[in-house]
Amino acid sequence: MPTTQGTYKHSLSVTGQIYFCSAPIRLDSYDTCQFSCVYCFSRDRSRAWASKGIHQANPKALALRLERVARGELRSAVDEFLARRVPLQLGGLQDPFTPMEAELGVTRELLSVLRDFQYPTLISTKGYLPVSEPYLSLLAGMNVVVRLSAAGIPESLRRIVEPRSEGFASTIRILETLGARGIVSGLRIQPIFPGYEEEALEMAEAAAAADAKQLSFEYLKVPGESVDTEIAGASRALGYDIVERMRGLGVVRLGPDWMLSKDAKRPFVRRARGLSHALGVKFGAGDTEFIPWSDGNGCCGVSELTQYGANHFTANFVGVIKASLARTDNRISFGMLADLWSPEQSIGNYMDWRRRIPADQRDGRSDWLALMSRRWNGGKSPYSPAFFDGVVATDDVDENGFRVYDSSQLALELAD
C-alpha cells in the first residue's frame, strides 16, 4: 500500500496563472501524479522543490479554514478568494484520481469537505475513480464541474504519450456516467499534437454526444527540460520529430518552453470554436493567448454559468479584455482593473520571492494591482494585454503612463 510522508504546506495556493486565469486557486490532494504523460509540465517542475517522498493535503485543515472564512476571519489572499467563492481547482497541478487515491483516500476526504460547504469546485482528471463509489455519489451532491482530459492524437498512439491512461473510450464512458447522474462535465482536449487536429475535432464530437457541456482545446507546448528526454522519446515512437514539425509550422519560445505561434494556431482555434457552438456546447481556448476567445470568463468554458454562487476572478488581463468587448470603443486601460474585485492581501507571498513587491514600492496600490502595474506595459514579462490574440497597443497612455490597448480585432473575430 502506498504511504505519504505527511502533509505539505502548499497544497492550497494561488497559481502563477493568476494573470490570465479566472479560477486561480488550486488544491492538490498529492504532490505527485502517477499517469506519466510525456508532455507533463508539473511532474518535474512541482517536484523540483518538493521534499523526498509523497505528501498529501490536509482535509481537516481545509474544513477548519472554510469554517473560519465563513465567520469572516480572513488572514490571507487565499482566504479572500474563498470568501468571494472563486471556484477552486482540485487537481490544478497533480491529478487527484490516480491509482494511489483508491488506497489513500485523500481526494475522497477533500470532496466530502467541499460538498459540505457547497464550495464551487472544478476538477481536472484522467482517472476513472470519479465514476466509482463513493466518489460518484459525492460528486452528485457537490457544486462541481468535472473536466476530463485527453491528448488530441489518434487512439493508436495514445499509449505512447499517455501510457497509464485508460484510453479515450473510457473517457467517453465516464462522461456518459457523469451526465446520467446530473453532474456537469467537460472535456479538455490537450495537448493537441500538431498534425492531428482532425482527430481532436472528432474527439470533441464524441464528447458532445456523451453529454459533455464544455469543450476546451490546447496545442502542445514543449517543456524545455524534456526536449532531449520524454519529447525525444515520444518523437521516436511517433515516427516524426515533434519539435521540427512545430518549427515548420511556426514556433515561438515562451520562457523555457516551445509553442506554436499565434498565426499557426489561429485557423484551428477558429474551427474548434465554430464546431463547439454547432454542437451546442460551450467553448474554451486553452492556449493562453487565445483565452479571450472562450465563452464566459476563461478557458474552462463558462463554468461560472453552471455553478451557483460562483464568482470568477476577472481583475487580470483576460478580465479587462473581456470587459473591453462590451465597450463601443473596445479600449483597454489600466484603470479598468479598479472596477473589478481583487484581493487586498498579498498575492506575492504565493510566488517566487523575486517577483514580490515591497509595500513601499507599490505606489499606494494593493499588492495585486502593483503586480499588474509592473507587467501592464510589457517588458521583461511576456504578459501584457498585447500578448493576447486580437489585442494591440495604441499610441495612447493614461495620466500614470500606462499604455492603452485596443481589442477591436478580437471583437470582429468573435462577432463572426
C-alpha positions in Angstrom: 0.0 0.0 0.0 1.4 3.5 -0.9 2.2 5.8 2.0 2.8 9.5 2.3 5.4 11.5 4.2 2.7 13.7 5.9 1.0 16.8 4.7 2.6 19.7 2.7 2.2 23.4 3.1 1.3 24.5 -0.4 -1.5 22.0 -1.3 -3.9 25.0 -1.4 -2.4 28.0 -3.1 -2.7 30.7 -5.7 -1.3 29.7 -9.1 1.2 31.6 -11.2 -1.5 31.7 -13.9 -3.5 34.3 -12.0 -2.6 37.0 -14.6 -4.9 35.3 -17.0 -6.9 32.6 -15.1 -10.4 33.1 -13.9 -10.1 30.4 -11.2 -6.6 30.9 -9.9 -6.7 28.9 -6.6 -5.7 25.3 -6.7 -6.0 22.4 -4.3 -3.9 19.3 -4.9 -4.6 16.1 -3.0 -1.0 14.9 -3.5 2.3 16.4 -4.7 2.8 13.8 -7.4 0.9 12.2 -10.2 1.1 8.6 -11.5 -0.1 9.0 -15.1 3.4 9.7 -16.5 2.3 11.6 -19.6 5.2 12.6 -21.8 4.1 16.2 -22.2 3.6 16.9 -18.5 4.9 20.2 -17.1 4.1 19.7 -13.4 5.8 16.3 -12.9 9.3 17.8 -13.0 8.6 21.4 -12.0 6.5 20.8 -9.0 8.7 18.0 -7.7 11.9 20.1 -8.2 11.2 21.9 -4.9 9.3 19.1 -3.1 10.8 17.2 -0.2 11.6 13.5 -0.7 8.5 11.2 -0.8 4.9 11.8 -1.5 2.9 14.3 0.5 -0.8 14.9 0.9 -3.2 17.7 1.5 -4.9 18.0 4.9 -8.7 17.7 4.6 -9.3 18.6 8.3 -7.3 21.8 7.8 -9.3 22.7 4.7 -12.6 22.3 6.7 -11.3 24.4 9.6 -10.2 27.1 7.1 -13.6 27.2 5.3 -15.3 27.4 8.7 -13.0 30.4 9.7 -13.6 32.1 6.4 -17.4 31.7 6.8 -17.1 33.5 10.1 -15.4 36.4 8.3 -11.9 35.8 9.6 -9.7 36.4 6.5 -6.0 36.1 7.1 -4.6 35.9 3.5 -5.4 36.4 -0.1 -6.5 32.8 -0.4 -9.0 33.4 2.3 -10.3 36.4 0.4 -10.7 34.2 -2.7 -12.5 31.6 -0.7 -14.8 34.2 0.9 -15.5 35.5 -2.6 -16.3 31.9 -3.7 -13.9 31.9 -6.6 -14.0 28.3 -7.9 -11.3 26.1 -6.5 -9.4 23.9 -9.0 -9.0 20.4 -7.5 -6.1 18.9 -9.4 -4.5 22.1 -10.5 -1.1 20.6 -10.7 -1.5 16.9 -9.9 -4.3 14.6 -10.9 -6.4 13.8 -7.8 -7.7 10.5 -9.1 -4.5 8.4 -9.8 -4.5 4.8 -8.6 -3.0 5.6 -5.2 -6.1 7.5 -4.3 -8.0 4.2 -4.2 -5.9 3.3 -1.2 -5.1 6.6 0.4 -8.5 8.3 0.0 -7.3 11.9 0.5 -9.3 13.2 -2.5 -12.4 11.4 -1.1 -12.0 13.3 2.2 -11.5 16.6 0.3 -14.6 16.0 -1.8 -16.6 15.5 1.4 -15.4 18.8 2.8 -16.2 20.7 -0.4 -19.6 19.1 -0.6 -20.4 20.0 3.0 -19.6 23.7 2.2 -21.1 23.5 -1.3 -18.0 25.2 -2.5 -17.7 25.8 -6.3 -15.2 23.2 -7.5 -13.5 22.5 -10.8 -11.9 19.0 -11.1 -9.3 18.1 -13.7 -8.6 14.4 -14.2 -7.8 11.5 -16.5 -8.8 8.9 -13.8 -11.8 6.5 -13.8 -12.3 6.7 -10.0 -14.9 9.6 -10.3 -17.5 7.1 -11.6 -16.9 4.6 -8.8 -18.4 4.7 -5.4 -18.3 6.6 -3.1 -16.9 9.2 -5.4 -19.8 9.3 -7.8 -22.3 10.0 -5.0 -20.1 12.6 -3.5 -19.8 14.4 -6.8 -23.6 14.2 -7.4 -24.0 16.2 -4.2 -21.4 18.9 -5.0 -21.3 22.2 -6.7 -18.9 20.9 -9.2 -17.8 20.7 -12.9 -15.7 17.6 -13.7 -13.3 18.1 -16.6 -11.8 15.0 -18.2 -8.6 15.5 -20.3 -7.1 13.6 -23.2 -4.4 14.4 -25.7 -5.5 15.2 -29.2 -3.9 12.3 -31.1 -5.0 9.1 -32.9 -6.1 6.4 -30.5 -3.4 4.1 -31.9 -0.8 6.5 -30.5 -2.3 7.2 -27.1 -0.3 4.6 -25.2 2.9 6.3 -26.3 2.0 9.8 -24.9 -0.4 8.8 -22.1 0.9 5.4 -21.1 -1.2 5.0 -18.0 -4.5 6.3 -19.1 -7.4 4.0 -19.8 -7.9 5.3 -23.3 -10.5 7.6 -24.9 -13.3 5.0 -25.0 -13.0 5.0 -21.2 -13.2 8.8 -21.2 -16.4 8.7 -23.1 -17.9 6.2 -20.7 -17.0 8.4 -17.8 -18.7 11.4 -19.4 -21.8 9.4 -20.0 -21.9 8.1 -16.5 -21.4 11.6 -15.0 -24.2 13.0 -17.3 -26.6 10.3 -16.2 -26.2 11.4 -12.6 -26.7 15.1 -13.5 -23.1 16.0 -12.9 -21.8 18.8 -15.2 -18.8 17.6 -17.2 -16.5 18.8 -19.9 -13.6 17.6 -22.0 -10.2 19.3 -22.2 -8.5 18.1 -25.5 -5.0 18.9 -24.5 -2.4 18.8 -25.7 -3.2 18.7 -29.4 -0.2 17.3 -31.3 0.3 19.3 -34.5 -0.9 17.3 -37.4 -3.7 15.7 -35.5 -6.3 18.5 -35.5 -8.9 16.4 -37.3 -8.6 13.7 -34.6 -9.1 16.4 -31.9 -12.3 17.6 -33.6 -13.6 14.0 -33.8 -12.9 13.6 -30.1 -14.9 16.8 -29.5 -17.9 15.5 -31.4 -17.8 12.2 -29.4 -17.6 14.1 -26.1 -20.6 16.3 -27.0 -22.6 13.2 -27.9 -21.6 11.8 -24.4 -23.2 14.8 -22.7 -20.1 17.0 -22.2 -21.3 20.6 -21.6 -17.9 22.2 -22.2 -15.1 21.7 -24.6 -11.6 23.2 -24.4 -8.7 22.8 -26.8 -5.0 23.5 -26.3 -2.0 22.9 -28.5 1.1 21.1 -27.3 3.8 23.1 -25.5 7.1 21.5 -25.2 8.8 21.9 -21.8 12.4 23.0 -22.4 13.7 20.4 -19.9 12.1 17.5 -21.7 13.1 18.2 -25.3 16.0 15.7 -25.1 14.2 13.2 -22.9 10.5 12.5 -22.9 9.7 14.5 -26.1 12.6 13.0 -27.9 11.4 9.5 -26.9 7.9 10.3 -28.0 9.2 11.6 -31.3 10.9 8.3 -32.0 7.8 6.3 -31.1 5.5 8.5 -33.1 7.8 8.4 -36.1 8.4 12.1 -36.6 10.3 14.9 -34.8 7.7 16.8 -32.8 9.9 19.9 -32.4 10.9 20.0 -36.0 7.2 19.8 -37.1 6.4 22.7 -34.8 9.3 24.7 -36.2 8.0 24.1 -39.7 4.6 25.5 -38.8 6.0 28.4 -36.9 7.3 28.2 -33.4 8.0 30.7 -30.6 9.6 30.5 -27.3 7.9 31.4 -24.0 10.3 31.3 -21.2 12.0 27.9 -21.3 9.2 26.3 -23.4 8.4 26.0 -27.1 4.9 26.5 -28.6 3.3 27.2 -31.9 2.9 30.9 -33.0 -0.5 32.6 -32.9 -0.7 32.5 -36.6 -0.1 28.8 -36.7 -2.8 28.1 -34.1 -5.5 30.6 -35.2 -7.1 28.6 -38.0 -7.7 25.6 -35.8 -8.9 27.7 -32.8 -11.4 29.3 -35.2 -12.6 25.8 -36.4 -12.8 24.4 -32.8 -14.9 27.4 -31.6 -17.3 27.0 -34.5 -17.6 23.3 -34.0 -18.3 23.7 -30.3 -21.1 26.1 -31.0 -22.5 23.9 -33.7 -22.6 21.0 -31.2 -24.4 23.2 -28.7 -21.6 23.1 -26.1 -19.5 25.9 -24.6 -16.1 26.6 -26.0 -12.8 27.2 -24.1 -9.5 28.2 -25.6 -6.7 26.6 -23.5 -3.8 28.3 -25.3 -3.1 31.3 -23.1 -3.0 33.9 -25.9 -6.5 32.8 -27.1 -8.2 32.6 -23.7 -10.3 35.7 -24.5 -11.9 33.7 -27.4 -13.5 31.5 -24.8 -17.2 31.6 -23.9 -17.5 33.0 -20.4 -14.6 34.3 -18.3 -11.9 31.7 -19.1 -10.7 28.6 -20.8 -12.9 26.4 -18.6 -15.8 27.0 -20.9 -18.2 29.1 -18.8 -18.2 27.0 -15.7 -19.4 30.2 -14.0 -22.8 29.7 -15.7 -23.2 26.2 -14.3 -22.1 26.7 -10.7 -24.4 28.6 -8.4 -22.8 31.2 -6.1 -19.5 31.2 -8.0 -17.6 34.3 -8.8 -14.8 34.1 -11.3 -11.7 36.2 -10.9 -11.7 38.9 -13.6 -9.2 41.5 -12.3 -6.5 40.3 -14.7 -5.5 40.7 -18.3 -8.2 38.4 -19.7 -10.9 40.0 -17.5 -10.2 43.6 -18.7 -10.0 42.3 -22.3 -13.4 40.7 -21.9 -14.8 43.9 -20.3 -13.5 45.9 -23.3 -15.5 43.9 -25.7 -18.7 45.4 -24.1 -17.4 48.9 -24.8 -18.2 50.7 -28.0 -14.6 51.8 -28.4 -13.0 48.5 -27.3 -10.4 50.4 -25.3 -8.4 48.7 -22.5 -7.0 50.8 -19.8 -5.2 50.0 -16.5 -7.9 51.9 -14.6 -10.5 49.3 -15.6 -8.9 47.0 -13.0 -10.2 49.3 -10.2 -13.8 48.4 -11.2 -13.2 44.7 -10.7 -12.9 42.8 -7.4 -9.4 41.7 -6.4 -7.8 40.7 -3.0 -6.3 43.3 -0.7 -3.8 41.0 0.9 -0.6 39.8 -0.6 -0.5 37.7 -3.8 3.3 37.9 -4.0 3.5 35.6 -0.9 2.5 32.7 -3.1 5.0 33.5 -5.8 8.8 33.3 -6.2 10.3 35.8 -3.8 12.0 37.6 -6.8 8.5 38.6 -8.0 7.4 40.2 -4.8 7.0 44.0 -4.5 7.7 45.7 -1.1 4.9 47.8 0.3 6.9 51.0 -0.2 7.2 50.3 -3.9 3.5 49.8 -4.7 2.6 53.5 -5.2 -0.4 53.1 -2.9 -1.8 50.2 -4.8 -2.7 46.8 -3.4 -0.1 44.0 -3.9 -2.1 42.5 -6.7 -2.6 45.8 -8.6 1.1 46.6 -8.1 2.0 43.2 -9.7 -0.3 44.0 -12.6 1.2 47.5 -13.0 4.7 46.0 -13.4 3.5 44.0 -16.4 1.0 46.3 -18.0 3.3 48.0 -20.5 5.2 44.8 -21.3 8.9 44.5 -20.8 10.7 41.6 -19.1 7.4 39.7 -18.6 5.8 38.3 -21.8 2.4 39.1 -20.5 0.6 42.4 -21.2 -2.8 42.9 -22.9 -1.0 42.8 -26.3 0.1 39.2 -25.6 -3.4 38.1 -26.3 -4.6 37.5 -29.9 -6.7 40.3 -31.3 -5.4 43.0 -28.9 -2.9 45.7 -30.0 -1.2 48.6 -28.2 -2.2 52.1 -29.2 0.0 55.2 -29.0 -2.0 56.5 -26.1 -1.0 56.4 -22.4 -3.0 57.4 -19.4 -2.0 60.1 -16.8 0.1 57.5 -14.9 2.0 56.3 -18.0 0.1 53.1 -18.6 -0.4 52.1 -22.2 -3.9 52.0 -23.6 -4.8 48.9 -25.7 -7.4 48.1 -28.3 -9.5 44.9 -28.7 -11.3 45.8 -31.9 -9.7 43.0 -33.9 -10.8 40.5 -31.3 -14.3 41.9 -31.3 -14.6 41.5 -35.0 -13.3 37.9 -34.8 -15.8 36.9 -32.1 -18.7 38.6 -33.9 -18.5 36.1 -36.8 
